[in-house]
Amino acid sequence: MSIRRYATLLMIGGSIGSVGATALSTETASGRKQITEQSRALPAGAQYVSSHEARMRTRAQLLRRGEDALAKTSIDAALDAFNEAAGILHSADTEMGLVRAYMQNGEYRRATAFAAHTAQAHRETPSAAALYAWLLYLGGHGARAKHILSEAEKHFANDTTLALTRRQLDSNAPIASGALLKVPARLAPFGPAPGLPAKSHVAGSGLLVDQGRRAIVPLAAIKKAANLWVRDGLGRFSRATVEHRTHGNGLAIVRLDKPIDIGAGAAVVDSNPFPGSAAFVVEYVATDDAAPSWPLLSSGFIGRPRAGSAQRQLDKNERAGARGGPVFNAAGGLVGVAMADSDGNDFLLPVSQLRESINVALGTSTESTPTDRMPVDQIYELALRTTVQVILKR
């Protein structure tokens, strides 16, 4: 009888009754002797190696489970799997999975903080630096993001992930594709899109309103389309139907088939912002496909009023996002949406004009004072839940 058979019998012996236990007593003693003799013959450390290999197999299974859950946007299941894997081994791949799970849950501040730890603690993994730099860039910290890349490139001059990340950030309109979508350092969220046509593209940005039941989108982005789709920064997705076009201000109201929960949303500032005040614009990059992505935050200033209008010129930095995204003030209050005229000049369509032309609930009104401030990463978190890709069929 084999050693494995003896071990099995020993495990079940206590439950098979006194007669069976008596019958096995002689074999059990003999089996124990064989096990003892074989154990003495094993190389030193073999038992530890076997245990370590088992733990690594378990860890690999947990990572696969976490990635599968994340791909389905099952955040709690993903976090459980990644956290359990982290308890087995302190490793960059596990931590990058956690970072992306935090992002998929809308926790930008937590994600960037943990990405900073991962990039610092695992300098032997250049993709950790790429993920950290990408997240910094999304939140408006472009200079810091490129510095992180430069430091990593000193040690990994020929790394493909770093090179591709550098190319995209230098473009000022970064798009994660190809190798940049590989786990564990995937530089984009997941976003299942049932029913979305294969030939679709991101045509613009939009703002969720009416507690996520509707969205404001630019007419220039949708043109004559009657049906479209929207997806937020958490990968949540819905088909939408054009409900009303307001040609006077270049906007359309679309109704979502499946409302997207925006939580409390941003407070709405009814008074027009004054020239020179800070502005934070959040938009998606227009793409040739409909892949999910995180939006870009750009900081700038409110310009002078446009002639004969409550609209304001909008001075942003050089980032190239698709118009239609929300504009926030320094206190995190929504002051309007970013638009562009036929000459490509950016301007702000303020809340006061939005209320005049659209009959939907924008949110709770507030009045900000010049001293009110909200951390920029918190503004970005608001935008992840309220800013959407506008997706059209080609």
N, C-alpha and C positions, 0 to 999 in steps of 0.2 A: 504493500500500500504506500502511496506517495506521501511526501511530507505535507503537501498542500491538503491532501485528504485528511491527514491526522489533525492539521490545524482546524479544518472545518468541523471535524467531529468534536474537537475540544470545545469549540464555540457553542455547538448545539447540544452538547452532552447533558447540560444541566436541565434541559427541558424535555428530554425523551423518557424520563422515568427511571426508577431505581433498577428495573431489570436490565434496560439497555445500558445503564451506566456500569452495572456489574459486568456485563458482557464485554464492555470496551475497556475495562480497567487494565487488563494485561497489555492490550495494544497501545493504550494511551501512554503507559509507562515506557514502552518500547519506542513510541513515536517521540516522546520528549527527549529520550536519549539521543535519537538520531538528529533531532533539531539542534540540540546542544552541540553535538560533534560537528555538524555542518557549519554552525555559526562560528565555531572556533577556527574553522578552515577558511572563512571568508577573508579577503584582503581588508586591511585596516581602512576604515572610512567608507566601505561599500554600503553599509546600511544608511549612512548619512547621504551618500550620493543618490541612492534610491529614493529617499524621502525628498530630497531637493528636486529631483526630476519630476516627482509627482506634484509638488507644489508649483513648478513651472508649467506643467501641463494644465493644472487648474487655473493658473493665472492667464494662460493663453485662451482658455475657454471663456473666462470672464471678460477679457478684452473683446473677443468676438461677439459675446452677448451684448456688451455695452455698445459696440458699433452698430450692431443690428437694431438695437432699441433706438439709438440716436437717429438712424436712417429712417425710422418710422415715426420720429419725433415723440417717442415715449420717454420723456425726460427723466421721470422718477426711476424707471427701470434702468436707464443708462447710468444714472448717478449711483444707484445701488451696485451695479456691476463694476464700475470703475473704482468706486471706493473700496470694494472688497479686494479688487486686484491690487490697489495701492497698499493694503495691509499685508500683502505677500512680498512685494518688492517696491522699493523706492526707485521709480524709473520714469524717464521722460515720456515714453509713449502713453503710460497710464495718465500722467498729469496733463498731457495735451488733450486726451479724451475728456478729462474733467473740465478743462478750459472751454472746450467746444460745447460741452453740455451746459455750462453756465451761460454761454452766449445764446444757445438755442432756447434757454429759459428767460432770456431778456436781461440777464445780470451782467451787464457790461463792466461795471466797476469791479465786481468780484472776479470776472474772467481776466481782466488786464492785470489785476494784482497777482493772481496765481500764475499767469503767463510770465510775469516778471520773475517770480521765484523759479519757475521751470527753466527759463533761459539762463539764469544765474547759476542754479545748482547743477545744471546739466550742460555745461559748455561744450562737452564732447558731442552734443547733438545739434548740428546747425539748424535743423528744421524748427527747433524750439525758439531760436532767435528770430526766424522768419515769421512764425506765428505771432510772437510778441510784437514785432515791428509792424505787422499788418494791422493788428488791433489798435496799436497806437495811432497809426495813420487814419484809420476809420474815425477815430474820435477827435481829429483835428490836431494831433501832435506830430505833424509831418517831419519837422527837424529832428525830434527825438527818435522817431522811427528810423530815419536814415542813418542816424548815429549808431543805433543798435546794429543795423545791418553792416555798417563799416567795421565795427569792432569784430563781428563774427567773420567777415571776409578776410581779416588779417590772418586768421587761423585756418580758414577753409576757402582758399582763393578759388578753387575749382568746383565748389559745390553747386550742383544744378539748382536746388531749391532756392538758395540764396541769390543766385544769378537771375532766376526767373522773377523772384520777388522784387529785386532791385529794378528790373526792367519795367515791371508793372507800376511800382510806386513812382518811378521817374516819369511815367507817362501822364501823371496827374489824373488819370481815369482808370484806376486799376481794376482788372477783371481776373478772377481766379479761374483758370482752365488747365486742362492737361494734368501735368505732374503736380500742380498746386492744389488739385482736388483729391490727392491721395491721402488716406489716413496713415498715421495719426495726426499729421499737421494740416489737415484739410482747411483751406483758407476761405471757407464759405459754409453757410448753414445747409442743412438738408431741407427739402421742401417737397414732399410728395404732391403731385398735381394730377389727380384723376380727371380724365376727360380733356386734358389740354392737348391740342393738335401738335403733331411732331414739328411742323414748320411754324413756330411762333417766335416772337422776339420781344424784348423789353423796349417799349417805345417812350416811356416817360415815368414820372413819379406822381404820386397822388397822396391825398390826405384823408384818412378815415374820419368820418364825422357821424353824428346821430348815433352815438354809442356803438359804432362799428357796423351799423346797418347800411350806411352809404359812404361814398367817397367823392371828393372833389378832384377832378383830373383836368388837365389842359386840353382844350379843343384841338390845339395844334398836334398833340400826340395821338389822339384817337381818330382825327379826321372824320370820315363818314361811317366809321364802324358802329354797329348797333350792339354787338356783343364783344365782351373782352373778359379778361381775368385779372385778378389782383393777388399779390402775395406780400406779406409783411416781412420784417427782419427776423422773425421767429420761424419763418417757413410756413405760416398759416395761409391757406389758399382758398379762393372762392371765385366762381364765375360771377360776372356782373353784367347788368343791362343798362344801357343809357336811358335815363329817365327824363332828363331835361338839359337842353343846351342854352347857355346864356351868352349869346354872341357879343353882347356889349363889353364883357370883360374877358372873353376867351376861355370860359370854363364850361365844364359839363358836370352834371350830377349823375352818378351811377348808383344803382341799387344792387347790393350783394345778395346772391342766392343764399349764402350761408354767412351770417354776421360773424365778424371777428372781434373778440373781446379786447377792448382797449383799456380796461380797468378804469381808473379815475380819469385818465387822460390829462392833457395839459390845460391849465387855466387859460382863459381867453381874455386878451387885453383889448377892450373896445376902443380906447383912445388911440389916435394915430401916433406912432413913434416919432420922436423928434430927430432931425438930421444930426448925424455924428454919434448916435447911440449904437451900441453893439448889436450885431445881428448874427445869429447862428442858423445857417441853412442846412437842411438835411435832405439829400437826394440820392437816387440810385443812378448808376452808370447805365446808359442805354447800350444794349448788346444785340448781337445778331441771333442769339438764341434766347431761351426763356429759363436759363439756369437760375436757381436761387442765389441770392447774394446778400451781403450786409450793406446798408447805406453808408454814404460818406457825410461827415459833418464838416462844414466849412465855416470859418469865422470871418466876419467883415464888419461893415458899418452901413447904417442907413444913410442914404444920400438925400439931396434936396428934393422937394416935391416936383413932380412932372407938371408941365404947363397945363393949367386948367383941370387938374385932377387931384384926388386925394392919394394917388399912387406916389410911391417914393422910388427914386433911383436906388439901386442896390449895388454896393461895392463889395464884391467878394474876392477871395484869393483866386489863384489860377486853376483850381480844381474844376474838372469838367463833368458835372452831373447833369442828368436830364431834368428839365424844369418841371414844376408842379409840386415840389416838396414844401413842407412847412418851414416857416421862419420864426425863430424864438428870440426873445430878448434876453438880457443877462440874468433875469430872474426866472427864466424857464417858462415865461408866459408866451402863448401863441399870439403873434402880431400879424400874421398873414401868410400868404403863399408866394413862392418865388416864381416869377414868370419871365418871359423874354419876348421882345417885340420882333417884328419882321426883319429888323436890322441886326438882331442878335444882342441888343442891349438888355441887361438884366434889370428887373424892377420888382418892387414889392407891391402886391395887391393886398391892401390892409384889411383887417377884420371888418372895419366899418363898411367897406364896399362889399365884402362877402355877405354881410347881413342884409344889405339892401337888395342883393340880386338873387340870393338863394334862400329858400324857405325850409331850411333844415337846422337842427340843433347843432351848434358848433361846440358847445361846452359851457362850463361854469365861468361867468365873468369875474374878472379881478382887476384891480388897479395896482400897478407896480410903482414903487418909488425908485429914484435914482440910486439909492443905496442898497436895494435888494439884489441879492446874488444867489445863484444856484450853481453848484459845481458842474462843469461842462460834461463830465461823464454821466451825471444824472440827467442832464438834458438829452444826451444821446440815448439813454435808457427809455425816456419818454418817446423819443422818435422811433425806436425799434418797433414799438407797438402801434404807432399811428401813421407811419409813413409806408407806402406800398409801391411795389413795382406795378406799372401798368403794362399788361401783356396783351399783344394782339397776334392774331393769325396773319401770316404773310399772304 
